[in-house]
Structure formats: structure tokens, C-alpha cells
Amino acid sequence: MPKIIRWGILGTGYIAGEFAQGLKRVPNIQLLAVGSRQFSRAQEFANRHQIPQAFGSYEDLANSDLDVVYVATPAARHRDDCLLCLHANKAVLCEKPFTINAAQAKEVIELAHSKQLFCMEAMWMRFIPLIQQVKRMIDGGEIGDICLLSADFSVPTEFRPESRYYDPSLGGGVLLDRGIYALSLAFYLLGAPESMVSQAAIGKTQVDEQIGMVLKYTQGQLAILSASFRTYSPNEAIIMGTKGRICLHEPFYRPHKISTVTKFPLVRGSAAPTSVGLKQKLTAAMKQNAWVRSLYYQFEPFLKPAKTTLQPPDGNGYSYEAAEVVRCLQMGELESKIMPLDETLKIMAAIDQMRQV
Ligand SMILES: NC(=O)c1ccc[n+]([C@@H]2O[C@H](COP(=O)([O-])OP(=O)(O)OC[C@H]3O[C@@H](n4cnc5c(N)ncnc54)[C@H](OP(=O)(O)O)[C@@H]3O)[C@@H](O)[C@H]2O)c1
């Protein structure tokens, strides 16, 4: 019989509720407790999600009889809340961003290591089946060597200075909230960059409301990433290689559809054809005749047929990260290979560099 993993949820806000829903789809778990700064909120949450125990403090939750705590508070609290749970000998799944800077992340990771406790950033995107499929396709060379990656996460977000999006004391800013998905995707698919540059638009509350980032890798690959609280973008990610490209359709961080192009149209700037294939003949004809070029450009869009794969995530998509935590705890693994702690730390260091903290 697999070990039953006993969960608690710390915080009672939006994502705590979504996670509680997602957890219901994971086998071999019990969601036993929820903790809030206020007992009535914990009680209400417990009633809503059929959770047996409600605690009026995070300390009481952390010290109760559980295997793992899901930390769902605003980013600025993550360090303290993670340390609290780890000191109470609980494994931790902590919402993104893991902390608000690399120094805090290091503190949490060091405590998890020293106590030999499981710990993971809840970067749920990485565990969605289509993201896993794209990772396998890229690692398997299906689109050749990667040249470019673009990703953007932009959704208009009401300006309320006191909200966790805009309040710097809660860890506000679009990079920590949204840009981190694009950044985490680039790290997952391409690894850590050699260098990076960024530009941000800072709003009235002194947090970044829009950001653009360019990451450069050792072989010249570039990741071009952006995020905004001000506009609504296609919210897609496209990975472009020497032999093809893959589009993670909106929303790329919770994809239900990918399309893959592995037949490129004619190569521009090619030398005189050395063989007599159709493609070479067409290339030569295009060079010589303006009307062939014009005809080709009319039909070019249809020469790039994309293969579409549809696979909507199960439920709200939060069950996959939880299932990975359960698997790791059952196997006695202290980290997930899909979202390892050293990568969380590198991502936080990249964020520090861009936020210049
Ligand atoms: N994975 C995702 O898709 C996703 C989506 C949204 C958010 N998130 C992340 O999840 C975390 C929480 O976001 P959320 O949207 O759930 O926020 P939220 O709705 O504001 O909830 C945050 C909860 O944290 C607790 N809290 C503790 N100190 C607080 C403070 N000073 N101000 C406000 N709340 C405080 C509150 O619970 P009590 O009052 O009960 O203590 C509150 O309900 C953030 O790190 C965010 O980036 C992830």
C-alpha cells in the first residue's frame, strides 16, 4: 500500500482554494488542516473544502500532525512561512515566487537541506503534461538545435495599490508575479543563461508593471521574454529550432494545445542549387522570376502545416505539482528533478539581477 501523504494549507486566499480543489484529484493523500491568521477564515475555508481541522495561526498549523504544508501566502511572507514549517519538521511546497530574493531562497533551501526535508517551489506550469511533452521533444532534438524562445504573460490587472500585485511590501511587481513563468520556462528548456538584460516600466507604487527581458546562452540562443499588468498579450510561448518550432498556445503556462511545425519553407539566401529536387528548382525559379516569387509569397502560409496536439490539463491543473510532491515523499526524495532547488535559486538570482536588489 502506498503511503498516504497528509497535507495542510497555509493561507486561505485565491490560490489556496484552487490548490485545495486540485488536491482532490491526487490519489493517496489526505487534506487534513488549514491555517489562517484568523480562525474564522480558517474555519470558513475548512467548511468550503471539507477539511477536518482549522487553525487560527500558522504556528498551530505547522506544529500539527502533517507530512507537508503548502504555503499560499503573498511572496514577501514565503521565507518566514517556509522556515516556520521546516523548523516544525514539515516538508514544504511553496508558491511562486519561492521568496522575494535569492538570499531568502538560500536560507530556506539551507534549512531544508540541513533538516533533510523535502522542499519545492510550486511552479505548477512545469508539471502540466504538454509542458512535459515539449521538454521531451526538445531534448529529443525534434526541432533541431534551439535558436530562439519567446514567451509572454500579460493580463490587465486592476490597479489597487494595496493588492499583492502592486504593494511592494507584499512582494508586488509583474516580474515576481508573471514574468517568473516565462523565466522559469526558459530555464527549464534552455538552462541557465550566460547573460541577460532587462527593461521595466515602474508604476506609481514603485513596482514593475511591465518588463522585457533578453537572455543569452553560450551557443548564441536567445530567450525573449515579457510580462505586463497593463495589457493583454497572446500569452503564448514559441520555441524555435534549426529544424522546426513549437508553439505553446494561450495560456502557455497552463497549455491545452501545442502546434509543431517541422517543415520549413524555402530557405532564404541559399546558394545556387546543387541538386535538382523540387525545392531547389523552386528556389532557382524564385531568384529568376518576380512572378514566381509573388506567387510563392501568396501560398507561403499554407506551406507550413502545423501539427496540433490537444491535451487539456486535468481539472484546474494544480494536481500535477501536488502529485509530484506525493511521489517524492513516498519515494523519500528530498527534491523534484522537474523543479530542483538549485534552479529555483538560480532563477531568484536572475530576478535579483533584473530587479537590481
Ligand atoms: N500558481 C498559481 O497559479 C498562482 C496563482 C495566483 C497566485 N499565486 C501565488 O500564490 C501566492 C498567494 O497569491 P493569492 O492570489 O492566493 O493571494 P491572496 O488571494 O491575497 O491570498 C493570500 C493569503 O495569504 C494570507 N496572508 C498572510 N499575510 C498576508 C498579508 N499581509 N496580506 C494578504 N494576505 C496575507 C491570507 O490568508 P489568511 O488571512 O487566511 O492568513 C491570504 O488569504 C502568491 O505568491 C502568488 O504569486 C500562484
The ligand as an ORCA input file, in Angstrom:
! r2SCAN-3c Opt
* xyz 0 1
  N       0.267     29.073     -9.060
  C      -0.606     29.976     -9.469
  O      -1.264     29.833    -10.477
  C      -0.820     31.198     -8.655
  C      -1.937     31.987     -8.870
  C      -2.136     33.064     -8.043
  C      -1.222     33.341     -7.044
  N      -0.126     32.570     -6.885
  C       0.842     32.853     -5.835
  O       0.264     32.467     -4.603
  C       0.575     33.384     -3.574
  C      -0.711     33.945     -2.989
  O      -1.468     34.562     -4.003
  P      -3.080     34.703     -3.894
  O      -3.534     35.243     -5.195
  O      -3.686     33.457     -3.396
  O      -3.182     35.848     -2.805
  P      -4.411     36.208     -1.870
  O      -5.698     35.802     -2.515
  O      -4.240     37.621     -1.472
  O      -4.224     35.266     -0.604
  C      -3.084     35.325      0.194
  C      -3.396     34.753      1.563
  O      -2.224     34.862      2.346
  C      -2.550     35.174      3.686
  N      -1.782     36.377      4.111
  C      -0.814     36.384      5.035
  N      -0.306     37.605      5.193
  C      -0.972     38.397      4.344
  C      -0.910     39.794      4.074
  N      -0.072     40.597      4.712
  N      -1.738     40.286      3.146
  C      -2.595     39.493      2.480
  N      -2.703     38.168      2.718
  C      -1.904     37.621      3.639
  C      -4.041     35.407      3.745
  O      -4.600     34.271      4.363
  P      -5.106     34.352      5.888
  O      -5.711     35.722      6.025
  O      -6.080     33.284      5.971
  O      -3.941     34.171      6.782
  C      -4.486     35.490      2.300
  O      -5.744     34.923      2.098
  C       1.486     34.418     -4.221
  O       2.809     34.052     -4.001
  C       1.170     34.321     -5.694
  O       2.253     34.672     -6.528
  C       0.088     31.494     -7.660
*
